[in-house]
Amino acid sequence: MINSLRLQQYRSYLDDSFEFSGSVNIIVGPNASGKTNLLEALLMVCRGSSFRARDAELVGFGKPWARLDAAADKDSHRSVKLEIDADDKTQKTFEVDGQTLHRLSFQKTLPVVLFEPNHLQLLHGSPERRRDFLDDLLEQLTPGFSTTRRHYRRAVAQRNALLKQGHDTNHQLFAWNVRLSDLGGYLADARLQLLSDINSRLSELYTRLAQRQTSISLQYDSAVSADQYSSDLLHKLERSQQHDFERGFTSHGPHRDDISIVINDHPAQEAASRGEVRTLLLALKLIEVELVEGQRSQPPILLLDDVFSELDGARRRALTEVLASHQTFITTTDADVIMHTFSEAAQIIPLQSGPVIPAGKKPTTK
């Protein structure tokens, strides 16, 4: 749980401090008032990265540095500092309970689940969006997954660089083929296990949310055999080498795979209604909360960026049941849309001038 947060030269904030309730916090303000920036800052202190920007974009315009300082439960303190060096590169450092770090390990992160508008494009967006959904969740569930994911990306970039240099690099590719098949097999196996865990819960939860019997599943789509992913990937990398030289990039591996969604034996990407998309996403997010809480043995912090109003009454009530037992941050332009759902259990944080309003009070400004 995050009890307080100070933002210095971060995005639109010059030097601002906030105190938070341990239950539901509703961040209200007009567009461009900094609501999403505040939510992003919370994610930074929990997980060490933004969900929408590079580190350089987080420093206030024209400023040489930015800093976030948070007080968490059990007298824990954590800071994030971003500094722009002489070469215009951004250096990021963390401090957790007095220990300086250059990267947050799995053990040093705080569990958090983010729900933001771009997630509504999960079904019809690019395959990369669906891959990132799985991999971002796996980073919170599996120690070491983040490191392997980073190493895999670097290996793909190195192999692609060799491919662009032409056939003179042919003798160097074997080592990278082996490296990619080892790393890729780990990533794909982890994704497949996660999909199995999700599918074991998805139909029942979707049926309850939609209030009608529905069969729904996520399926892993790959040109590589799921049963022996690592060895089959190595075989395909070797067989497609000439083709890859001609195209200049690696054509097989987890970075090319996709996830398809099937509802009642029909491809959801082709036929899902707007309501079905929202029900699916809500079901996936509720499963995400359950998985993260089970793995980390503590309830995750929930961040909802301007999506609560996208849900109708039944879906909103289902989400509210979960929010009540977690520290939650919800951004909105209209607190009245949300307040009646939580009654006295929410704290309003207006981003206009004035103090934080205690739980049960309504803002006097619109």
N, C-alpha and C positions, 0 to 999 in steps of 0.2 A: 504494500500500500504506500502511496505517495502522500505525505502530509502537507508538504509545501514545496514551492518551486520559485526560484528567482531566475529571471531571464535578463541577460545583459548583452546588448548589441546583437541580439538574435532576431533575424528577420526584421519585422516591424517594431520590435520592442527595444527601447533604449535601456531602461533599467526598471523592471516591474516585478513585483512579487505577488504570489497567490497562496492562499491557504485552502485546503480541500477537506471535504467531508469524506468519511470512510465509506459512505454509501453512494448515492447518486448525485453527481455534480452536473448542472445544466449550464453550459457556457452560451450565453445569448448575446447577440449583437448584430448590427447590419452587415451586409457584405463588405469585405475588405477591412473589417475591424480587427482581424487577427485571431479569429476563432480556430481556424485550422492550423495556424502557426503555433498556437498554444498546445493543441493536441499533438502536433508533430514533435514539439519539445518534450512532451511527456514520453513519447515513444523513444526519443533519442536517449533519455536518461535510463529508460528501462532496457532497451535492446541495442543502443549504440549506433543506430542508423535511421535515416529518414525513409518514409514510404513514397516520396515523390521527387526528391532532388538530390543532387550531388552536394558534398560537404561545402564546397565553395559558395554555393547559393544560400547557405544558411547564415552566413555572416552579414550583418547589416550593411547596407549600401555605403561604400566608401570607408568602412571601418576595418581596422587591422586584425580584429579578433572578436570572438563571441564566447560567451560562457553561460552554462546552465548549472545551477546548484539545487539539489533536491534533498529534502529530509524524508526518509522512509521509516518504516516500522523498526522497532527494537533499537532506536537511537542510531540507525544507519544513515550515513551521508554519502552522496554520490555526486560527482561533478563531471561535466563534459566541457572541454575547452578546444576551440577551433582557432588556429592562428594562421594568417597568410604570411608566408615567408618572402624573402627577397626575390625569389624566382616565381612569385605569384602562385605558389602551390599551397594547398591547405593542409596543415598538420593537425591531426586530431589526437588528443590525449584524454584519458579518463582517470578519475580518482575515486576509488571505492574504499570507504573507511580508512583513509590515510594511505592506501596503496596506489601508486601511479602505474597505469597500464596504457599500452598502445592499442590494445584491442580487448573487447569484453569477451571473455571465455563463456562457455555455456553456464558454468557455475556462477558467474558474476552478473548474468542478466536477470531481469525480473520478468516473470511470465506475463504476457500481454496479448490480447486479441483485438485486432483492428477491424472495423467495419466502415468502409468509406465508399463514396459514390462509384468509383471506378470498378469496384467489385461487382456492380450490377452488369458490367460488360463481360463477366467471366464466361458466360455461355457463348455469346456471339463475338467476343473479341478474339485476339490473336492466340495461337497455340502457346506463345511465350507467357501470356497472362495465366493460362491454366497450369503450365509447368511451374511458374513462380508461386502459384497458390499452394501446390504440394510442397515445393522446396522450402518456402518460407515457414510453413507449418513444421516440416521436419527439422528445421534449425532449432525450433523450440522444444522438440520432442526427443531429439537424438544427439547426445554429446558427440562431437567430432564431425557431424554432418556438415556444418558450416565450413570447416577447413577443407573437407573433401570436395565440396561444391566449388570452393574457390580454386583449388588445385586443378580441378577438371576444366574450369573456364580458362585457366592459364595454359593448360595443355592443348586445348582446342585452338587457342590463339597462336601458340607456337607452331602447331602442325599447319595451320592455315598460312602462316608466314612462310614456312618452307615450301608449301604448294605454290605460292605466288612467285617464288624464286625460280621455279622451273625444274626440269628433270635432273639437273646437277645435284639436287638435294635428295634424290631418290634413295640413296644408301642410308640417309639419316632418318628416314621415315619409320623404319621398322621399330625402333625404340619408342617412338611416340605412339605408334599403333598399339604396342603392348601397354604403354602407360595409360592411354585412353580406354582400352578395354578393361583394365583393372579398375580404374576410377569409375568408369561408366557403369560397370556391372554393380558396383556398390550403390551408386545413385539409383539405378533402375530397380534393384532389389528393395531398397528402402521405400521407393515410391509405390511399388506393387504391394508391399505389406501395409502401407498406410491406406491405399485404396481398399484393401480387404477389410481393414478396421472400420473405415467409413461406411462401406457397403453393408456391413453387419448391422448398422444402426439406421441407415438412410431411409429405407422404405417405410419402416414403422414410424419414424419421426415425421417424414413428409406426409404420410397418411393422416397423422394426428393434426398437423398444421392445416392441411387442405380439407380435412373433414370428409375425405372420401378415399376408398381403398385404392392405393397406387403402388405399382411396382416400379422402382427406379434404381439405377445403378450407374456407377462411373466405371468406364472401361479404358484400359491402357492401350493406346494405339502406337505401334512401333513396327518398323520393318525388321527389327531384330527379335529373335526368339526370346520370349519371356522366361522359358524354362532354363536356358543356358545362355543368359544374356552376355556375359563376359566373353566366352569363347566364340559365340556367334558374331559378336561385334568385331572381334579381332579378324575373323574370317572375312567379314564384309568390308572392313577397312582395307584389307589387302587386295580383295577382288575389285574394289572401286577406286583403287589408287590412280589409275590412268584417267578415269572420269573426274576424280577430284582435282587432278592437275589441270584439266581443261576448264573446270569451273572456278578453281581457286579457293575452294572451301571444303570442309569435311562434311560429307553428305549423310553420315550415319552416326548415331549416338544419342544419348539422353537429351542433348540440345536440339534434336530434330523430332523428338517424340511428341505425342499429343494425348489428350484425354477426351473421350467422347462420353456423352450422357444419354442414357436410354430410359424413356418413360413409357411404361406399358408397351414395350417392344418396339417403340418408334424413336428415331433419333430426335432428341430434344432440340438440337441446333436448328432443325428444319421446321419444327411444328410447335414449340413451346410458346404459350401465351405470356403476356406481361406478368399476369398473376402467378403463373407457374414458375417463371424465372425468379420472382421475388420469394416464393415459397421455398424453392430449391436453395437459393442463397442463404436464407434464414436458417434452413435445416443444416446446411454445411457449417455455418458459423456457430450454431448451438453445439454441433458435434465437435467443432474445434475447441470450444470452451471446455467441453467434457474431457477431451483427450489431453489438453494442456494441463488441466487441473489434476487429472489422474497421474500423469507422468511427473509433474513437478511437485506434487503433494502440497500445493497451495493454490488458492483461487487466483486466476489471472486478473489483471486490471483490464477493464473493457473500455475501448475507445470507439465511439460512434460519431462519425463526422457527417452530419447533415443527412442522415439516412432514416431516422426514426419516422419522419413524416411521410416517407415513401411507403410505409407499411399500413395496411388497413387495420381495422379494429381487432380481428382475430389474431393476426400475425403480431400486432403490437402487444397484445396481452400475453402471447406466448413468450415474447422476448422479455417483457417486464418481469415475468416470473423468475427469469435467470438473473436479471439485473439487480433484483432486490438483495441477493446474497453476495454481490461483488462490488468492489469499488468501481464506479462507472463514470465516464465523462461523455456527455452528449452535447454536440454543438447544434445550434438552431438560430434562426432569425426571429423566431416567435416562441417565447417560453410558454405561452398559454396553450399551445398545441400539445405540449408535453406535461406541463405541471399537473393537470387534473388526473393524469395517470398515476402519479406518484404521491399526490396529496402532501402530507407533512414530511415525507422521507427524502426530499431532495433539497439541495442547496443551489441557489441561483448565483451564477457568477456573471454579472453584466460587464461588458467590455467598454462601456461608457465610463465617464468619471463617476467616482463614488465608491464606497466600500462594498465588500462582498456581503450579500444578503443572507442572513442565517436561514437554516432550514425552516420551511413552512411559510416564509414571507414571499411576496411577489414584488418584482421590480417596479419602481415608480416611473421609470423612463421606458420609452419604446425604442 
